[in-house]
Amino acid sequence: MNKFKTIAAAIGVAGMAMAAGQAQAFDLGVVAFQMSAETQARCAKTVGAEAEKLGWTAQVLNSNGSLETHASQLDNLIQKKVSGLILCMSKPVQFDGQFEAAKKAGIPVITISSGASPHTLFDVTPNEYIMAAESAIYLLGTINFEGNVLVQRFESNTGARIRGEVLDVVLKENPAVKVVGSHSMARTKSWMDDVRNGMSALILQNAGNFKGVWASFDGQALIIDDLLREGGLKKGDVSLVSIDGGQEVYRRIKDPESLMTATVAIPFEDMAKSAVTMMKKIAVDGVAKTDLVPGPYLFTPATLVDKSNVDKFLK
């Protein structure tokens, strides 16, 4: 009799363990808009790795900068009824229909550096206004708040657009600094060629007539750095400042041959980890979103990196 009780108890424990395991099963959809951009690749890969640490299934997708592909990937994941979605550098305005469909399907959505949407839980992001002001003022400081500059913008990403708008405010208050050339990146799928072609023309047209260059994100700045060096410029001839952070940018800030001067470093890996942690608390543990994040944004501090502190960031 005792033997049968022991077997029954063992079966009961095994069943409970199996049920607990099934309760913890979580199918996470992860989509990055353009993983040829280092920051987006870092973001998506970290989300996937953190999800797997929890025993979740993570499907990591790359939209390759295509609006159609991004929409299709979101549609497929929603139809698949994934447990949750974490999107890196998505576009809430363009994909409002997909975000609304996910919400109606009961699929929690967290975005990273994408902008807010009424259909998502929140966006994990640095404070774009603070970063933009810091990068703009730093650039102007390197040229003593006077002289000509070139500007590389990107309007279709919320964060990059805010950075450009804050730059405009800083420039308005410093009329001794003139923008002699500005290029706005229009293409996302072939964005590198877009930046190279646009800025190459501006650099050639304004040769010897500018002291600084501002770029809305580091991927643009790396291309501009190459163009400046190809034009024979040396470190110190022109200041080059942008925003995002990454090992290649840090190496160039340190490199005596590069014109890269400074960046505002965003902790993308930390943001990705926060997104997964919050997804677990809300979607698995049942914690109310309002108890964790009071509004549409979960802000993460960023740090300005230049020659004075770059060694702390280099790996």
C-alpha positions in Angstrom: 0.0 0.0 0.0 2.8 2.4 0.9 4.6 1.5 -2.3 1.5 2.5 -4.3 1.3 5.8 -2.4 4.9 6.5 -3.1 4.4 5.8 -6.9 1.3 8.0 -6.9 3.1 10.8 -5.1 6.0 10.6 -7.6 3.6 10.8 -10.5 1.8 13.7 -8.9 5.1 15.6 -8.5 6.1 14.9 -12.0 2.8 16.1 -13.3 3.0 19.3 -11.3 6.5 19.9 -12.7 5.3 19.3 -16.2 2.4 21.6 -15.7 4.7 24.3 -14.3 7.0 23.9 -17.3 4.1 24.2 -19.7 2.8 27.3 -17.8 6.2 28.9 -18.3 6.3 28.2 -22.1 6.6 31.5 -23.9 7.0 32.1 -27.6 8.6 35.5 -28.2 8.6 37.2 -31.5 11.6 39.6 -32.0 11.8 41.9 -35.1 14.5 44.4 -35.9 13.8 46.8 -38.8 17.4 46.8 -40.2 20.1 44.6 -38.8 22.8 45.9 -41.1 22.8 48.7 -38.6 25.0 47.5 -35.7 22.8 49.0 -33.0 19.7 47.1 -34.2 21.6 43.9 -34.5 22.9 44.3 -31.0 19.4 45.0 -29.7 17.7 42.0 -31.4 20.4 39.5 -30.6 20.5 40.5 -26.9 16.7 40.2 -26.7 16.9 36.7 -28.2 19.7 35.6 -25.9 17.9 36.9 -22.8 14.7 35.2 -23.8 16.5 31.9 -24.2 18.0 32.2 -20.7 14.4 32.2 -19.4 13.7 29.0 -21.4 11.5 30.9 -23.9 11.4 30.2 -27.6 12.6 33.3 -29.4 12.2 33.9 -33.2 14.5 36.7 -34.2 13.7 38.3 -37.6 15.4 41.0 -39.7 13.2 43.2 -41.9 16.3 44.4 -43.9 15.0 48.0 -43.9 11.9 47.1 -45.9 8.5 48.4 -44.8 6.7 45.6 -46.6 8.8 42.9 -45.0 8.4 44.4 -41.6 4.6 44.5 -42.0 4.5 40.9 -43.3 6.7 39.7 -40.4 4.5 41.4 -37.8 1.3 40.0 -39.5 2.7 36.5 -39.5 3.8 36.6 -35.9 0.3 37.9 -34.8 -1.4 35.2 -36.9 0.9 32.7 -35.2 -0.4 34.0 -31.9 3.0 34.4 -30.3 3.0 35.1 -26.5 4.7 38.5 -26.9 6.5 40.8 -29.3 9.6 42.9 -28.7 10.5 45.2 -31.7 13.8 46.9 -32.2 13.6 50.3 -34.0 10.2 49.7 -35.4 7.9 52.4 -36.7 4.6 52.8 -34.7 3.1 55.3 -37.1 3.6 53.2 -40.3 2.6 50.0 -38.5 -0.3 51.2 -36.4 -2.6 48.6 -38.0 -0.3 45.7 -36.9 0.2 47.1 -33.4 -3.6 47.5 -33.0 -4.1 43.9 -34.3 -1.6 42.6 -31.8 -3.4 44.4 -29.0 -6.8 43.0 -30.0 -5.2 39.6 -30.1 -4.0 40.0 -26.5 -0.3 40.0 -27.5 1.7 42.3 -25.4 4.1 44.5 -27.4 7.3 46.3 -26.1 9.3 48.4 -28.5 12.9 49.6 -28.2 13.9 53.0 -29.6 10.8 53.1 -31.8 8.5 55.7 -30.3 5.3 55.4 -28.4 2.0 53.8 -29.6 -1.4 53.6 -27.9 -1.3 49.9 -28.8 2.0 48.9 -27.1 3.0 48.6 -23.5 5.8 51.1 -23.7 9.0 52.0 -25.6 12.4 51.4 -23.9 14.5 54.3 -24.9 17.1 56.9 -23.9 15.8 60.4 -23.6 16.3 61.6 -27.1 15.9 65.3 -26.2 18.7 65.1 -23.7 21.0 63.2 -26.0 20.4 65.4 -28.9 21.1 68.6 -26.9 24.3 67.0 -25.6 25.6 66.0 -29.0 24.7 69.3 -30.6 26.2 71.5 -27.9 29.3 69.3 -27.7 29.9 69.8 -31.5 29.4 73.5 -31.2 31.8 73.6 -28.3 34.6 72.0 -30.4 34.3 74.9 -32.9 34.0 77.6 -30.3 30.4 78.1 -31.2 31.1 79.7 -34.5 31.7 78.6 -38.1 30.1 76.3 -40.7 28.9 72.8 -40.3 27.4 70.0 -42.3 24.4 68.0 -41.1 23.3 64.4 -41.9 19.6 63.8 -40.9 17.1 60.9 -40.8 13.5 61.9 -40.7 11.6 58.6 -40.8 12.9 57.3 -37.5 11.3 59.0 -34.4 14.5 59.2 -32.4 16.6 60.4 -35.2 14.0 63.0 -36.2 13.9 64.3 -32.6 17.7 64.6 -32.6 17.6 66.8 -35.7 14.8 69.0 -34.4 16.7 69.6 -31.1 19.8 70.4 -33.2 17.8 73.0 -35.0 16.8 74.6 -31.6 20.5 74.7 -30.5 21.5 76.2 -33.9 18.8 78.9 -33.6 20.2 80.0 -30.3 23.7 80.1 -31.8 23.5 82.2 -35.0 27.3 82.3 -35.4 27.1 78.7 -36.5 25.8 78.2 -40.0 24.6 75.0 -41.7 26.2 75.2 -45.1 25.0 71.7 -46.2 22.3 69.3 -45.0 21.4 65.8 -46.3 18.4 63.8 -45.2 18.7 60.0 -45.5 15.6 58.9 -47.4 16.2 55.2 -48.1 16.3 52.5 -45.4 17.1 49.4 -47.4 20.1 51.0 -49.1 20.8 53.6 -46.5 24.5 53.3 -46.6 24.6 54.2 -50.3 22.2 57.0 -49.6 24.4 58.6 -47.0 27.6 58.1 -49.0 26.2 59.7 -52.1 24.5 62.6 -50.3 27.4 63.5 -48.0 30.0 62.9 -50.6 28.4 65.7 -52.7 28.1 68.0 -49.7 31.7 67.5 -48.6 33.0 68.1 -52.2 30.8 71.3 -52.6 31.9 72.7 -49.3 35.6 71.6 -49.2 37.5 73.8 -46.8 34.4 75.7 -45.8 33.2 73.7 -42.8 34.6 73.0 -39.3 32.2 70.4 -38.0 29.8 67.6 -39.0 26.7 66.3 -37.1 25.2 63.0 -37.9 21.9 61.7 -36.4 23.3 58.2 -35.7 26.7 56.5 -35.7 26.2 54.4 -38.8 26.0 57.6 -40.8 29.0 59.0 -39.0 31.2 56.0 -39.9 30.5 56.5 -43.6 31.2 60.3 -43.2 34.4 59.6 -41.4 35.6 57.4 -44.4 34.6 60.2 -46.8 36.5 62.9 -44.8 39.6 60.7 -44.7 39.4 59.9 -48.4 39.3 63.7 -48.9 42.7 64.0 -47.1 41.4 65.4 -43.8 43.1 64.6 -40.6 42.0 64.3 -37.0 41.4 67.8 -35.6 40.7 69.3 -39.1 36.9 68.8 -38.6 34.9 67.7 -35.6 32.5 64.7 -36.2 29.8 64.0 -33.6 26.9 61.6 -33.6 24.7 59.4 -31.3 24.4 55.7 -30.6 27.7 54.1 -29.4 29.5 50.9 -30.4 32.9 49.4 -30.5 33.7 50.6 -34.0 32.9 54.2 -33.1 34.9 53.9 -29.9 37.9 52.6 -31.8 37.7 55.5 -34.2 37.5 58.0 -31.4 40.7 56.5 -30.1 42.3 56.2 -33.6 44.6 59.1 -34.4 43.8 58.7 -38.1 40.0 59.0 -37.7 38.0 62.3 -37.5 35.4 60.7 -35.2 35.3 63.0 -32.2 32.5 62.0 -29.9 29.2 60.0 -29.6 26.4 59.8 -27.1 26.5 56.1 -26.2 23.1 54.3 -25.8 23.3 51.1 -23.7 21.4 48.9 -26.3 22.2 45.7 -24.5 20.8 47.0 -21.2 17.7 48.3 -22.9 17.2 44.9 -24.6 17.6 43.1 -21.2 15.1 45.5 -19.6 12.6 44.8 -22.3 12.8 41.1 -21.7 12.6 41.5 -17.9 9.6 43.7 -18.2 7.9 41.3 -20.6 8.3 38.5 -18.1 7.0 40.6 -15.2 3.9 41.8 -17.1 3.1 38.8 -19.4 4.2 35.9 -17.2 4.1 37.2 -13.6 1.0 39.3 -14.0 2.4 42.6 -12.7 0.5 45.6 -13.9 2.3 47.7 -16.4 1.4 50.9 -14.5 3.2 49.5 -11.4 6.4 49.3 -13.5 6.3 52.1 -16.0 4.2 55.2 -15.3 3.9 56.4 -18.9 4.6 55.3 -22.5 8.4 55.3 -22.1 10.9 53.5 -20.0 14.0 55.8 -20.1 17.6 54.6 -20.0 20.5 57.0 -19.4 23.1 57.5 -22.1 26.7 58.7 -21.8 28.7 61.1 -23.9 32.0 59.4 -25.0 35.0 61.3 -26.4 38.8 60.9 -26.0 38.6 61.7 -22.3 36.6 58.5 -21.4 36.7 56.3 -24.5 39.0 53.8 -22.8 36.3 52.9 -20.3 34.1 51.8 -23.2 36.6 50.0 -25.4 36.6 46.2 -25.1 
